[in-house]
Amino acid sequence: MTESPIHVMRAQESWEALRANEFGRLAFHLAGEVHIVPINYATDGEVLLFRTAEGNKLLGIVMSADVAFEIDGYDAAHAWSVIVRGSARVLERSDDRERAEASRLRSWIPTDKDVFVEITPHEVSGRRFDLAKPWEHMLATG
């Protein structure tokens, strides 16, 4: 029997991946639908922080704190994914906002995003995958 190409990442490995990256996808509920949007984020201990403005993302979080967040990546031989399931809350207290402002969180685009949101994870899971790309033999060379 051969070793499985799917490897469960330890919690520490998943957090290392979260700390080493700053772009992912946030899934949230709004009006009976699940929405997914790209966001840039930062870690602060074992919580995630992001900035937003008035709009569907903020409305969805205020109406239902239940969210999921995912980051992933790949190279020629491996792929990986980390998923966070947790609760989101708008940071309203001045000490919470100061903590968020002191983090490495910066907006990637020059728009007003003055609302800080924190995601407290209930579950963090990660997987690494050994890739077998049988289609590569079909790529033209030269």
C-alpha positions as YAML, in Angstrom:
chain: A
units: angstrom
residues:
- id: 1
  name: MET
  ca: [0.00, 0.00, 0.00]
- id: 2
  name: THR
  ca: [1.32, 3.46, -0.87]
- id: 3
  name: GLU
  ca: [1.27, 6.48, 1.39]
- id: 4
  name: SER
  ca: [-1.77, 8.74, 1.01]
- id: 5
  name: PRO
  ca: [-1.22, 11.90, -1.04]
- id: 6
  name: ILE
  ca: [-3.38, 13.80, 1.47]
- id: 7
  name: HIS
  ca: [-1.75, 14.95, 4.71]
- id: 8
  name: VAL
  ca: [-3.50, 16.54, 7.68]
- id: 9
  name: MET
  ca: [-1.62, 19.61, 8.89]
- id: 10
  name: ARG
  ca: [-1.05, 19.95, 12.62]
- id: 11
  name: ALA
  ca: [-2.68, 22.98, 14.28]
- id: 12
  name: GLN
  ca: [0.73, 24.65, 14.54]
- id: 13
  name: GLU
  ca: [1.35, 24.18, 10.79]
- id: 14
  name: SER
  ca: [-2.07, 25.64, 9.97]
- id: 15
  name: TRP
  ca: [-1.39, 28.70, 12.12]
- id: 16
  name: GLU
  ca: [2.07, 29.09, 10.56]
- id: 17
  name: ALA
  ca: [0.40, 29.19, 7.14]
- id: 18
  name: LEU
  ca: [-2.17, 31.72, 8.37]
- id: 19
  name: ARG
  ca: [0.58, 33.92, 9.83]
- id: 20
  name: ALA
  ca: [2.72, 33.69, 6.67]
- id: 21
  name: ASN
  ca: [-0.08, 34.84, 4.35]
- id: 22
  name: GLU
  ca: [-2.42, 37.79, 4.15]
- id: 23
  name: PHE
  ca: [-4.99, 37.02, 1.45]
- id: 24
  name: GLY
  ca: [-7.92, 34.61, 1.56]
- id: 25
  name: ARG
  ca: [-11.64, 34.16, 1.09]
- id: 26
  name: LEU
  ca: [-14.36, 34.91, 3.63]
- id: 27
  name: ALA
  ca: [-17.67, 33.05, 3.50]
- id: 28
  name: PHE
  ca: [-20.66, 34.54, 5.33]
- id: 29
  name: HIS
  ca: [-24.46, 34.33, 5.38]
- id: 30
  name: LEU
  ca: [-26.69, 37.09, 4.03]
- id: 31
  name: ALA
  ca: [-30.39, 36.98, 3.23]
- id: 32
  name: GLY
  ca: [-30.54, 33.20, 3.16]
- id: 33
  name: GLU
  ca: [-27.52, 32.84, 0.88]
- id: 34
  name: VAL
  ca: [-23.88, 32.05, 1.41]
- id: 35
  name: HIS
  ca: [-21.53, 34.69, 0.01]
- id: 36
  name: ILE
  ca: [-17.78, 34.40, -0.50]
- id: 37
  name: VAL
  ca: [-15.45, 37.36, -0.98]
- id: 38
  name: PRO
  ca: [-11.69, 37.86, -1.17]
- id: 39
  name: ILE
  ca: [-10.13, 39.79, 1.71]
- id: 40
  name: ASN
  ca: [-6.70, 40.65, 2.99]
- id: 41
  name: TYR
  ca: [-6.20, 39.90, 6.67]
- id: 42
  name: ALA
  ca: [-3.71, 39.78, 9.51]
- id: 43
  name: THR
  ca: [-3.32, 37.49, 12.48]
- id: 44
  name: ASP
  ca: [-3.23, 38.71, 16.06]
- id: 45
  name: GLY
  ca: [-2.37, 35.82, 18.34]
- id: 46
  name: GLU
  ca: [-4.93, 33.21, 17.39]
- id: 47
  name: VAL
  ca: [-7.56, 35.49, 15.87]
- id: 48
  name: LEU
  ca: [-7.85, 36.95, 12.38]
- id: 49
  name: LEU
  ca: [-8.42, 40.63, 11.66]
- id: 50
  name: PHE
  ca: [-9.67, 42.39, 8.55]
- id: 51
  name: ARG
  ca: [-11.02, 45.79, 7.58]
- id: 52
  name: THR
  ca: [-14.22, 46.53, 5.73]
- id: 53
  name: ALA
  ca: [-16.66, 49.31, 4.92]
- id: 54
  name: GLU
  ca: [-20.44, 49.58, 4.89]
- id: 55
  name: GLY
  ca: [-21.90, 46.98, 2.55]
- id: 56
  name: ASN
  ca: [-23.01, 43.37, 2.22]
- id: 57
  name: LYS
  ca: [-19.99, 41.89, 4.00]
- id: 58
  name: LEU
  ca: [-20.52, 44.04, 7.09]
- id: 59
  name: LEU
  ca: [-24.29, 43.52, 7.03]
- id: 60
  name: GLY
  ca: [-23.84, 39.75, 6.76]
- id: 61
  name: ILE
  ca: [-21.45, 39.64, 9.70]
- id: 62
  name: VAL
  ca: [-23.68, 41.80, 11.87]
- id: 63
  name: MET
  ca: [-26.72, 39.65, 11.06]
- id: 64
  name: SER
  ca: [-24.90, 36.31, 11.52]
- id: 65
  name: ALA
  ca: [-21.51, 35.99, 13.17]
- id: 66
  name: ASP
  ca: [-21.02, 32.46, 11.77]
- id: 67
  name: VAL
  ca: [-18.24, 32.62, 9.12]
- id: 68
  name: ALA
  ca: [-15.69, 30.49, 7.35]
- id: 69
  name: PHE
  ca: [-12.35, 31.61, 5.96]
- id: 70
  name: GLU
  ca: [-9.89, 29.85, 3.66]
- id: 71
  name: ILE
  ca: [-6.36, 30.34, 2.38]
- id: 72
  name: ASP
  ca: [-4.55, 28.05, -0.03]
- id: 73
  name: GLY
  ca: [-1.57, 27.76, -2.29]
- id: 74
  name: TYR
  ca: [0.39, 25.42, -4.50]
- id: 75
  name: ASP
  ca: [3.67, 24.83, -6.26]
- id: 76
  name: ALA
  ca: [4.78, 22.28, -8.85]
- id: 77
  name: ALA
  ca: [4.57, 19.31, -6.47]
- id: 78
  name: HIS
  ca: [2.20, 20.26, -3.62]
- id: 79
  name: ALA
  ca: [-0.97, 22.12, -2.77]
- id: 80
  name: TRP
  ca: [-2.33, 23.11, 0.63]
- id: 81
  name: SER
  ca: [-5.43, 24.60, 2.20]
- id: 82
  name: VAL
  ca: [-6.28, 25.98, 5.64]
- id: 83
  name: ILE
  ca: [-9.90, 26.52, 6.67]
- id: 84
  name: VAL
  ca: [-11.04, 28.51, 9.69]
- id: 85
  name: ARG
  ca: [-14.58, 28.24, 11.02]
- id: 86
  name: GLY
  ca: [-15.52, 30.78, 13.64]
- id: 87
  name: SER
  ca: [-17.39, 33.85, 14.79]
- id: 88
  name: ALA
  ca: [-16.89, 37.35, 13.46]
- id: 89
  name: ARG
  ca: [-17.48, 40.52, 15.44]
- id: 90
  name: VAL
  ca: [-17.06, 44.19, 14.71]
- id: 91
  name: LEU
  ca: [-14.43, 45.77, 16.96]
- id: 92
  name: GLU
  ca: [-16.09, 48.74, 18.59]
- id: 93
  name: ARG
  ca: [-14.17, 49.28, 21.84]
- id: 94
  name: SER
  ca: [-11.28, 51.71, 21.51]
- id: 95
  name: ASP
  ca: [-8.74, 49.26, 22.97]
- id: 96
  name: ASP
  ca: [-9.79, 46.59, 20.43]
- id: 97
  name: ARG
  ca: [-9.52, 49.09, 17.57]
- id: 98
  name: GLU
  ca: [-6.09, 50.23, 18.80]
- id: 99
  name: ARG
  ca: [-4.94, 46.60, 18.89]
- id: 100
  name: ALA
  ca: [-6.16, 46.10, 15.31]
- id: 101
  name: GLU
  ca: [-4.51, 49.33, 14.14]
- id: 102
  name: ALA
  ca: [-1.23, 48.21, 15.73]
- id: 103
  name: SER
  ca: [-1.29, 44.93, 13.79]
- id: 104
  name: ARG
  ca: [0.23, 44.49, 10.30]
- id: 105
  name: LEU
  ca: [-3.26, 44.83, 8.80]
- id: 106
  name: ARG
  ca: [-3.31, 47.33, 5.94]
- id: 107
  name: SER
  ca: [-5.88, 47.75, 3.20]
- id: 108
  name: TRP
  ca: [-4.60, 46.56, -0.18]
- id: 109
  name: ILE
  ca: [-6.71, 49.01, -2.10]
- id: 110
  name: PRO
  ca: [-7.05, 52.76, -1.47]
- id: 111
  name: THR
  ca: [-10.64, 52.82, -0.24]
- id: 112
  name: ASP
  ca: [-12.09, 53.83, 3.11]
- id: 113
  name: LYS
  ca: [-12.38, 50.74, 5.26]
- id: 114
  name: ASP
  ca: [-12.78, 52.04, 8.77]
- id: 115
  name: VAL
  ca: [-14.54, 49.03, 10.30]
- id: 116
  name: PHE
  ca: [-12.30, 46.44, 11.97]
- id: 117
  name: VAL
  ca: [-13.57, 42.86, 12.24]
- id: 118
  name: GLU
  ca: [-12.13, 40.02, 14.30]
- id: 119
  name: ILE
  ca: [-12.71, 36.34, 13.57]
- id: 120
  name: THR
  ca: [-12.39, 34.09, 16.61]
- id: 121
  name: PRO
  ca: [-11.80, 30.53, 15.34]
- id: 122
  name: HIS
  ca: [-13.82, 27.61, 16.68]
- id: 123
  name: GLU
  ca: [-12.00, 25.22, 14.34]
- id: 124
  name: VAL
  ca: [-8.82, 25.47, 12.28]
- id: 125
  name: SER
  ca: [-7.94, 22.65, 9.89]
- id: 126
  name: GLY
  ca: [-5.35, 22.28, 7.19]
- id: 127
  name: ARG
  ca: [-4.45, 19.77, 4.50]
- id: 128
  name: ARG
  ca: [-1.41, 19.31, 2.26]
- id: 129
  name: PHE
  ca: [-1.69, 17.42, -1.00]
- id: 130
  name: ASP
  ca: [1.02, 15.69, -3.01]
- id: 131
  name: LEU
  ca: [0.13, 16.51, -6.60]
- id: 132
  name: ALA
  ca: [0.17, 14.08, -9.48]
- id: 133
  name: LYS
  ca: [-0.42, 16.12, -12.60]
- id: 134
  name: PRO
  ca: [-1.00, 13.63, -15.38]
- id: 135
  name: TRP
  ca: [-1.93, 16.45, -17.80]
- id: 136
  name: GLU
  ca: [1.62, 17.88, -17.75]
- id: 137
  name: HIS
  ca: [2.82, 15.35, -20.34]
- id: 138
  name: MET
  ca: [0.42, 17.03, -22.77]
- id: 139
  name: LEU
  ca: [2.01, 20.50, -22.44]
- id: 140
  name: ALA
  ca: [4.04, 21.65, -25.42]
- id: 141
  name: THR
  ca: [7.72, 22.16, -24.75]
- id: 142
  name: GLY
  ca: [10.11, 24.51, -26.50]
...
